[in-house]
Amino acid sequence: MTIRWLVDLVRPELKRLAAAALLGVLAMVCSIGLLATSAWLISRAAEHPPVLYLSVAIVAVRAFGVGRGVLRYAERLVGHDAAFRVLGRTRIQAWLDLDRAAPAGLGGTRTGDLLTRVTRDVDAIQDLLVRAVLPIAVSLLTGLITVAVLTALLPAAGAVLLIGLATAGLAAPVVSLSLSAKADRRFAPVRSELATDVHDLLTGLADLTAYGGTGERLQRLGTQDTRLTAILKRSASAAGVGAAVTNAALALTVIGEVLVGVPAVRDGRLAGVVLAVLVLTPLAAFELITPLPAAARHLVRGWSAADRLRALTNLPDPSVAWGTKSADSGTLSAQHLTIRWPGAATPALTGFDLDLRPGQRVGLIGPSGSGKSTLAAALMGFLAPDAGSVTLAGTDLTAIDETSYRQVVVLCGQDDHVFDGTVRDNLLIGRPDATDRELLEALDRVRLGDWVRRQPAGLGTPVGERGARISGGERQRLTLARALLADPAVLVLDEPTAHLDGPTADDLIHDITDATEGRTTLLITHRYRDLEAVDQVVDLSSGAGEPRRTYA
């Protein structure tokens, strides 16, 4: 449940949040005490008493004035410190959930939606604490203290204030929520849809422009923006109505204090100077109510965001349940393997067998949908098989430590991510401790070293987001060099020539052949001409997964 998920996140910071609430209560007590004491001081001073009679009130006014500012600052400091700690924990948990599910478990999600969840939705958790939970707690506690003080002065006055605060404290948020609850619940999903569409437009701008699809996409963005604007307008209107209800309740409460206070003064049950305290105290006390309508809306939005973040914990984890044994180099085998992609009705491969012996190069070919990439995911442990097993040097993946396995077996995919950094930044992912000389040697092995040396910035040459500032061939060579830097015993190449023109693809395959000499390699492709230098070909065209022919 969402409430349990939130409590687990917040529990380590409960003491800090409680301290922030206490400081907030003290700050509001100082604020109300400042106005109440000032009212008494002015009324009493009008009677021209000896100045010593006023000294305590004068000191109290100064103390309340200074205390209000200091305590308010301390409350914000402690409260935001706790909120930021929860924020960091929430963001880390979100990343851990994504890491656990990636890559196979994220097949049904969209990048823009995930980005919104780990940014805007996480920020909404901060607002839930700082702008909803704390204001509600402070308002409730301070309101009870203020009512108790006025009750001690005049029971009827305390009752009037209690009715006024309770009415405004309940009516304003309820009215505000009734007008905006549906809109506030839709806020996070609509914002996510807009972010997703913007991301799709930006990443696919070249293709959309080439095929004349930008107009339709922009129109769709306009529709989404109109929906989001309507939600924000409705929320703002609800805030205005909530403020109006609060002000109306304040006016009625002040009038009520006058109506009960004047007879009490006339009957001698209340000193005249105290009447000013009764009448003016609600003006400060109703500051407690002012943030409640907004707090109610942040509560709804924060709850919606928490639901979306908690949903990340329910993402499927189709990966292998790893063990603790260190990985050894040796034959990588798939034995009687039956695998399917999450959500698929039928297996991609059934009863599939494959042996990658040390130093052997095997080619895997077949049309789209024949199970090539699914097999690569299974060999990397991204997908746990429905039946059969994957072993390395005779040891099942479920017994091997994941980190050590990834040092032995490395995947270079057709869409490996190129980060928006420099050539050096992207290569160091393969081996963080590599020197510039080693980086250039890896680039030379894929015939990219001369190109880097010709650049003014050398290894510091920026490559752009997803390698946008370099060509497709250079991008593929860069990811291959990164994989080679890791120096794996087994290299799995998934469609390295995808999205490349014929001559560029031929050149890249030639470079791959040279770079992987003597290294255990599985080359997955859909082009027969890429397989001229492999030792064995496994053809999945028929779905049987039997070797088609073996090269000498």
N, C-alpha and C positions, 0 to 999 in steps of 0.2 A: 504493500500500500504506500501511497505517496507520503502520508503523514509519518510512517515509520522510516521511510527513506530520508525525509528531511530531518527527523530527530537524530538519526545516526550521523548525519553530516554536521549537525549543530552541537551535538552533545559535548565535544571537546571544548567548545567555546561558551558553554552555559554560564560559567562563572564570570567571564568578561561581559556577556550580555546582561547578566544580573547586575553587575557593577554599573554598566551604562544606564540601565533602567533606574537604579538608585540615584545616580548622579542627575539623571533627567528629572526625577521627582524632586530632588533638592533644588535644582535650578528653577523649576516651576513654583515650588514653595516660596523661593526668594522673589520670584516675579510677582506672585499674588501678594506675598507679605509686603513687598515694596509699595504697592498701590494701597493696600489696606492701612499700613502704618502711615503713609503719607496723608491719607484721608483723615485719620485720627489726629495727626500732627497739625494739619491745617485748621481743622475744626477746633481743636483745643487751643491753638495759638490765638484764634479769634477771641477767646475769653480773656486774653492778656494775663496769663498766670506768670509766676516767677519763672525765669528761663530754666532754672534747674529742674522744674517739673517736666520740661520738654527734652532734657538731655538724653534720656534713655531712648525716646522715639527718634531723636536726631541720629544717634549712633546706629539704631536699628535700620533707619533708612539708608545710611551709608553702607552698612554691612550687607543689607539685602541687594543694594545696587551693585556693589562689587561682586558679591557672591553669585548673583545671577549670571554675569558675564563669565566669570571663572568656571563656574560649574557647568554652564552651557558648553564652553569650550572643552572641558574635560569629558563631558558626556559624548560630544561628537567624536572626540579623539578615541575614547575607549570603544564606543559603539562601532565606529568605522574600522577600527583595528580588528575587532571580532568579526565584522562582516567580511573584511578582506581576507581574513584567515579562512573563513568558510568558503569564500569565493575561490581561493586558491585550491582548497580541498575539492570543491565541486568540479572545477575545471580539470584537475588531475584525474578525478574519478571518471569524468566524461571521456578523457583521452584513453584511460585504461580500458573503458568499455569498448571504445572504437578499436583499440589495439587488439583486444581479445577477439573481436568479431572479424577484423580485417584479415585478408581481403575478401574471402569467400562470403562472409556473413553480411557484407554491405551491398550485395548485388541489387537489392530492392530499394536502396536509398539514393537520394540525389545530393550532389556535392553542396549546392547552395543551402539545402535544408540542414545538412550536418554542420555547415559553417555557422548558420544562425543559431543552432542549438549550443555550440561550444563558445559562442560569443554573446549574443544578445540574451539568450535564455539564461545563461550563467549570470549575466549582469542583473537579470530580473530577480535572482535569488538574493542579491545584495539589497535591492529595493524592498524585497519582501521583509527583510530583517530591519533595515534602517528606517524605512518609510511606512511600514505597516505594523510589525510586531511591537517594536519599541514605542512608537507613539501611542498605540492602544494601551500598552501596559502602563506607561507614564500617566496617561489621561485618567485611567481607572483609579490608580493609587492616589494621585494628587487630588482628584475630585473627592474621594472619600475623606481625605485629610481636611480639605477645605470645608466640606459639609459638616464635619465633626466640630471644627472651630466655630462656625457660625451657629451651630446648634447649641454650643456652650454659651454663646452670647445671647441667643434668643431662639428657642426651639422652632418656632414658626418660621423664622428666617432660614434656618437650616433645611427645613422641609421644602420651602419654596425653591431654594437653590438646588436641592436634590432633584425635585421634579423638573426644574428647568434643564439641568445638566443631563438627566436621564432622557428627557424628551428629545433634546437636541442631539445627544450622543447616540441615540438609537434612530431617531427619525431622519437626521441628515444623511448618515451612511445608507440607511435602508432606501430612502428616496433616490439617492445618488446611484446606488447599485441597481435598483429596479429600472432606472433609465439607461444604465450603461453595462449591466452584467453580461448580456449577450454579446455586446460589442467588445467588452474587455476579454471575454473568453475567445473571441475570434481574432483578437489583436495579434497574438504570437503566431498562429498558423498563417494568417494573411501576410504578415511581415515576412515569414519564412518563404511563402510562395513568391513574393515580390523579389526577395534576395536570390532565390533560385533562378527566376526568370532573368534577372539582371546578369547573374553569373553565366547562364547559358548564352545570353546575347553577346557578352564580351568574349567568351571563349570561342564561340562559333561565328564571330562577326565576319570573317573572311568568306566562309562558305555561304552565309546568309546573303552577303552582298553579291557574291557570284551568281546565286540563283534567285536574286530578287526577293528574298524572304524577310528583309529588314522591316518593311512596312507592317507586315502582319505581326511581327514580334513587338515592334514599338506600340502598335495598337493594343496588344495584349498587356504590355507594361502599363500603358495609360489606364486600362481598365483596372488593373491591380492597384495602381496608385490611387485611383478614384475610390476604390473600396477602402483602402487604408485611411485616406483622408476623411471619409465618411465616419469611420470608426473613431478617429481622433476628435472630430467635431462633436459626435455624440457624447464622447467622454468629457469634453470640455463643457458641453451644455449641462451634463449631469453635475459637474463640479460647481457650476454657477448656481444650479438649483439647490445643491447642498449648502452652499454658502448663504443663500437667501433664507433657507430654513434655520440655519444657525443664528443669523442676525435677528430673525423674527423671534426666536426663542429667547435670545438675549434681551431684547426689548421687553418682552412680557415678564421675564424674570426680574428685571430692574423695577418694573412697575409693581410686581408682586412684593418685592422687598419694601418698597415705599408704603404699600397698603398695610403690611403687617408691622412695619417699624414705627410709623407715625403714631398709631394707637398705643404702642408699647411705651413710647416716650411720654405721651399724654398721661398714661396711667402710672408713670414712674417706674415701670419695670425695666426701662432701658435708658441709659444716659444719652443725652442729646448728641454728644460728640460721636457716640458709637453708631448712630443712625447713618452717618456718612460712610462708615466702614461697611455696613450692610448693603448700602446702595451701590457703592463703587466696587466692592469685591467681585460681583459677577462680571464686571468688565474685564478683569484680569482672568477670572476663572474660566471664562468661555474661550480663552486662548487654547484651552485643553481640547475643545471641540473642533476648532478650526481644521486641524490636520486629519480628522477622522474620515470625512468623505473620501479624501485622496488615499488615506490608508486602506479603506475598504476596496478601492479600485486596484491598488497595488497588491492587495491580498489576493484578489481574483487573478490578476495577471501573473503574479508570482506563482500561484498554485498551478496555473496552466503551464507555465514554463517548467515547473518542477515535474509535472506529469510527462512533458516531452523529454526531459532529461532522464527521468526514471525509466522511460521506455528504452533508452540505450542499454540499460542493464538486461533487457529482455531480447536484445539482438541475438540471433543464433550464433553459436560458436561451433562451427563445423570442423575445426582444426583437430589435429591429433592430440591426444592426452599424453604429453611428453613425460619422460622419465628423468633419471638422474645420472645415467651412465655416460661417460665420455665417449664421443664419437671417434671411431677409428676409420682410416682410409681402407677402402676395399670395394668389392662389387656392390653396386646399387641395384637392387632387384625389386621387381613387382611380381608378386606371386598370386595367381588366380584372383586378380584384382577386379572388383566390381565397385564402380564409383559413379556418383551423380552429383550435379551441381545443386546447391540448396534450392528447393522449390521445384525442381524438375520432376516430372511424372515418371520418367523412365531413366535407367542408368545410361551414362554416356559410354561406358565400357563394361563388358561383362566377361569374367573369367580371363582377364588379360594377363599375359606373362611377358616380362622383359628383364634382361640382364645387361647391365652396363659394367663391363669388366675394366680393371685398371688400364688406362692408355687407349681404350677402345673408343672409336667415334661411331655413333649410331644415328641414323637419320630417321625421323618420324614424319610421315607425310599423309595427307588426307584432306578432304574438303572441309569447309567451315561446318561446325557442328558434329564433327566425327569424334570428338573427345580429346583432341591434341592438348589444348590448354588445360582441360580438366585433369589429364594425366600429369602435366607439369605441376599443377596445384597439389595433386596427391603426393608426388615425389618430394615436394617441398614441405609437406605436412600441413598445408593450408586446408586440405580436405581429408577427413578420416574416411577410410573406405567402408562401404556397406558390407563387403566381404573380402576375404583375402588380406594381404599384408604388403607393406613396403619395408625392406630390410637394407641395412648398410653393414657390410662385412659380416653378414649373418645375424645381426642384431635388429630386432623389430624397432621401428621408430618410437613405439610407446615406452621403450626402455631407455631411450637416448635423451640426453640433455639437449634442449632446443638450441641454446647458444652455441654449444660445441658442434652441433650438427650443421648449423648455418655457417660455421667456419670451414666445413668440409665440402658442403654442397651449396652452390650459389646459383640463383636464377637471374638471367638477364632477359627481361620480357620485352615484348614489342612496344609497350607503352610505359616503360620505366620512367619514373619522374625525374625531370631535370629541374633543379631548384633555381630560383631567381637569384643567382649569385654569380661567382666567377667560375672559370674552368677549374681552378684549384679547389674551391669550395666543394664542387660536385665530386671531384676525384677523391678527396679526403674522406668521403663517406665510405669508400671501399677500404681504405686503410688510414685511420686518423693520424698515425705517426709517420707516414711516408714523407720523405724529403722531396724537394723540387726535382732533384735528379731522378728519383724513382718515378715521379709523376710523368716526367718527360719520356722516360724509357717505356712506360706503359702506353703513352700516346704514340710513340714511335712504332710499337708493335701493331697498332691499328692504323698506321699511316696518317696520324693526325698531328704528330710532333712538329713537322715542318710548318704546318699552318699556324700552330700556336706560336712558334718562334717568330713568324712574320708579323704577328700582331704587336702593336706598340706596348700593350700592357702584358704581353706574354701570358703566363698562367693566371694573371689577374684580369684577363679579358672577360667582361660580363657576357653571359649567355642568354639572359632574358628569362621571363617566366615560361616554364615548360620548354626552354630552348628556343624561344621565338626569334632570337637574334642570330641563330646559326641555321645552316641548312639541315634537311632531314637526314642526309648521310652523315654529316658531322655530329648530329645529335646521337644517332645510333652508334657511331664509333666512340663517342664520349661515354655512353653507358657501358659499352663493351670494355673500354679501358678501365672503367671503375670496377667492373666485375673481375677483370684480370688482376687488378691491384690487390684484391682480397686473396689471391693465390689459392683458389679452391682446388681440392683434389678432383671434384666433379663439377662440371659447368653445364647448366641446362640453358639452352638458347631457344626462346620461344618466339618464333616468327621475326627474326632480326631484320629481314628485308621487307617487312610490311610497310606500306605507304611510300615505298621508294620506287623510282622509275627503274627500268630494266638495266641500263648501264651502271647506275649507281649501286643497284642491288648486286650485280655481278662483281663489281669491285669490292664491295663489303664482304661478300662470301669468300673471295680470294684472300682478303685480309684475315678473316676469321680462320680460314684453313691454316694460314701461316702462324697465327697467334696461338692456336690451340694444339699445335704439334706436340704429341706425347701426352696430352691431357685427356682424361676421360670426359667425353663430350656427348651430350644429346642435343642434336640439331632438329628442331621442330619447324617445319616449313610446309608451304603448299605448292612450291615450285620444284619439279623434279631436277632441274638443272643445278639446284643448290646442293645436290647430294653426290656429286661426282667424286668427292674425296673422302666419303665416309666408308666405314668398313662393312656396315650392314644397314639395310633399309627395312623399316617396318611400315607397311602400307595399311592405313585404316580406311581406305576407300570403301571396302566391303563391310567394315565394322567388325571383322573377325579379329583384327590385330595380329595376323600372322605375318612373319617375314616374307617380303616379296622376293628379294634376291640378295645375295651377299657378294660384295666386291672383294677382289683379292687384295 
